Amino acid sequence: MGDIFKGTFIHTPQLGQLEIFSAQIKVINGVITEIIDKIPCTDHKGGFYIPGFVDAHIHAPQTRNLSLGLDKPLLQWLDSTTFPTESKFTGDDYLFYKQVVKQLVKNGTTTACYFGTIQNEANLALVQAIKDLGQRAFVGKVCMDSNSPQYYIESTDNSVASTLDFITNDIFKSTNLVKPIITPRFAISCTKELLKGLGKIAYKHDLPIQTHISENPDEVSFVKKLFPDSKDYLDVYDQASLINQRTLLAHAIYLSEDELQRIKASGCTLVHCPNSNFSLNSGIARTRDWLECGIKVALGTDVSGGSSLSMLNAIQTAILASKSINLLKDQNYKPLTPIEAFSLATLGGGTAIGNRNVGKFEVGMAFDALFVEYENPFQSFTQVEDSFYGFLYNGDDRHIKNVIINGRNIHFD
Ligand SMILES: [Zn+2]
């Protein structure tokens, strides 16, 4: 019974701790039930398995404006580029979404936390595309009832009602891999009433939550004006019961020390989106401080504030972002190591929400994996670790030979 995956495995059982071993991994119903003949290994034998990547923050519809408008800062970019794109999505976009999900899976994203749009028909088309391709995902119907263009806004009541419609849709009943996630866009585009309504739904239906926080200085000061009764940005969400151990907060660049301490206490996860933070000139997040504070951290592409849908790019830019702080601001700041960045892209996201057991190869975890073959084009490797670093820094989808989600090989045709 079950399947056996045999070969070299590379993962981080703990954050930043690399383990390489050869073994036979037995998988039944998508879950690792046994690891047989496990021995440490160093030799390069042509290929290795790593845990699949977890993109903890991506906007599926924005792939339509990938790389466009990135000369503008966040709030202008939303108005000029993103809102016009998102507003046009309909239930007919299934094939578009299927291409998006396929590209993500080909690039090694075995789990994605998606923002959709405000239109449920389009969001259901996205869910169907994910189900048909066999990806693991959380999908959010985006909610926005204020400070949004006339052509792309909903009333508070409609936003709450269509969130309820979305999360209770039968489409989620026939899958364990795709789940809904409560998704207020960000504080600027949501009234206090809407945020509170969404907090109640998340609690009642025991659902995870995703949103943005403290991404850009203009955004932060606008939020301050909009919510004078809140002591800071985090408090806006906290007052609406949206902050708990199943919450994903993207960006978090300008949080105060006090906010970081409260985030740590709440158990919610900060999602670092370095490509986006550079592309929209938002700022550089201090991920080392988050880790030292004991906060849970995941990585996201934030397409299309981020210009690449590859989590390898997220790993590379996370390392560069932390080096920029060291170079430009603070010589005592310790940059992320490649192993730590890899950890955030696998284990960090895999354990973020609390009900997902992916991101490392251990008994009881779901088996989501990539089989990678990477050769230095100029000189043969003798150590598998060297091939692994080559892939992290210089790899792409051509080196990902197999994608396995929940123990099943994903086929693209
Ligand atoms: Zn985003």
Boltz pocket constraint, residues with backbone or C-beta under 6 A from the ligand:
constraints:
  - pocket:
      binder: B
      contacts: [[A, 57], [A, 59], [A, 212], [A, 250], [A, 302], [A, 303], [A, 305]]
      max_distance: 6.0
